[in-house]
């Protein structure tokens, strides 16, 4: 009887070990986690004034465009100065940027303020010929926003 129990125990241990080995082989060797996607350009810090897109100085929307931008509640950064990083290739003078990634409530509370935004630039090819509204602007994908002044007096 002892032999029978010993044999059954041995069979269970072998079966269990084989099962564990098969699971490890199926999952393969552990691979390192993928690196995060590289930003589209180097990081930047841009200072400028926050405007609702529909009210940005120097931009005259058609009635259709005005309805869209009011509905979308987009924000732009105008009267800009690059504080760190570099402007997109082909940019002529200060650019206006569409602000992305930051909370609209936070941006709304800073309309009319001079701020600095840290982030990344996207759609930089638009710098050569910004034409219309936010869909034609270089995008500033912000990570942080700091108020510099509570007015937008030109620097």
C-alpha positions in Angstrom: 0.0 0.0 0.0 2.9 2.4 0.8 4.2 1.7 -2.7 0.9 2.7 -4.2 0.7 6.0 -2.3 4.3 6.7 -3.1 3.7 6.0 -6.8 0.6 8.2 -6.9 2.5 11.0 -5.1 5.4 10.7 -7.5 3.0 10.8 -10.5 1.3 14.0 -9.1 4.6 15.8 -8.6 5.8 15.0 -12.1 2.5 16.0 -13.6 2.5 19.3 -11.7 6.1 20.1 -12.6 5.4 19.4 -16.3 2.4 21.7 -16.2 4.4 24.6 -14.7 7.2 24.0 -17.2 4.7 24.1 -20.1 3.2 27.4 -18.9 6.6 29.0 -18.6 7.6 27.8 -22.1 4.3 29.1 -23.6 4.7 32.6 -22.2 8.2 32.8 -23.6 11.0 34.8 -22.1 10.0 38.1 -20.5 10.6 41.0 -22.8 11.4 44.5 -21.6 8.6 47.0 -21.7 8.4 49.1 -24.9 10.0 52.5 -24.6 7.5 55.4 -24.6 6.9 57.0 -28.0 9.4 59.8 -28.7 7.9 63.3 -28.7 7.4 64.8 -32.1 9.9 67.6 -31.4 12.1 68.6 -28.5 10.4 70.0 -25.5 9.6 73.7 -25.5 8.5 76.4 -23.1 6.5 79.1 -24.9 5.2 82.3 -23.3 2.2 84.1 -24.7 -1.4 85.1 -24.1 -4.3 82.7 -23.9 -7.3 83.5 -26.2 -10.4 81.7 -27.0 -9.9 80.8 -30.7 -13.0 82.7 -31.8 -11.6 85.9 -30.2 -7.9 85.6 -31.1 -6.6 89.0 -32.5 -5.8 89.1 -36.1 -8.1 86.2 -37.1 -11.4 86.8 -38.9 -13.5 83.7 -39.0 -16.3 83.1 -41.5 -19.7 82.6 -39.9 -19.4 78.8 -40.4 -15.9 78.8 -38.8 -17.0 81.0 -35.9 -19.9 78.6 -35.1 -17.5 75.7 -35.1 -14.8 77.3 -33.0 -17.4 78.6 -30.5 -18.9 75.1 -30.3 -15.5 73.4 -29.9 -14.3 75.9 -27.3 -10.7 75.8 -28.6 -7.9 78.0 -27.1 -4.8 79.5 -28.7 -1.6 81.0 -27.5 -0.8 84.3 -29.2 1.8 87.1 -28.9 4.3 84.3 -28.3 8.0 84.2 -27.3 10.0 81.0 -27.3 11.5 80.6 -23.8 13.2 77.2 -24.2 13.5 74.9 -27.1 13.2 76.1 -30.7 10.5 77.2 -33.0 9.5 74.9 -35.9 11.6 75.1 -39.0 10.3 77.6 -41.5 8.5 79.7 -38.9 8.5 83.4 -39.8 8.2 85.6 -36.7 6.2 84.7 -33.6 3.6 82.0 -34.1 0.1 81.5 -32.8 -0.3 77.9 -31.4 -3.4 75.8 -30.8 -3.3 74.6 -27.2 -3.9 70.9 -26.8 -3.8 68.5 -23.9 -4.4 71.0 -21.1 -7.9 71.1 -19.4 -10.3 73.5 -21.0 -11.5 74.7 -17.6 -7.9 75.6 -16.7 -7.4 77.4 -20.0 -10.7 79.2 -19.7 -9.6 80.6 -16.3 -6.5 82.0 -18.0 -8.1 83.8 -21.0 -6.5 87.2 -21.1 -3.5 86.2 -19.0 0.1 85.9 -20.1 1.3 82.4 -19.4 4.2 80.0 -20.0 3.3 76.6 -21.3 5.8 73.7 -21.2 5.1 70.9 -23.7 5.8 69.5 -27.2 5.0 70.8 -30.7 2.9 68.8 -33.1 2.0 69.4 -36.7 5.0 71.7 -37.1 4.8 71.7 -40.9 1.9 74.2 -40.5 4.5 76.8 -39.3 5.4 77.7 -42.9 2.0 79.1 -43.8 -0.6 79.4 -40.9 -3.7 80.4 -42.7 -7.0 79.8 -41.0 -8.1 78.7 -37.6 -6.8 76.1 -35.1 -6.9 73.4 -37.7 -4.1 75.4 -39.5 -2.0 76.1 -36.5 1.0 74.3 -35.0 -0.2 72.5 -32.0 1.3 73.0 -28.5 0.7 69.9 -26.5 1.0 71.3 -23.1 2.1 69.5 -20.0 2.2 72.4 -17.5 0.9 76.0 -17.5 2.2 78.9 -15.3 0.7 82.4 -15.2 3.3 85.1 -15.8 1.0 88.1 -15.6 -2.8 88.7 -15.2 -2.9 90.9 -18.4 -1.8 90.3 -22.0 0.2 93.5 -22.4 2.7 92.9 -25.2 6.2 92.3 -24.0 
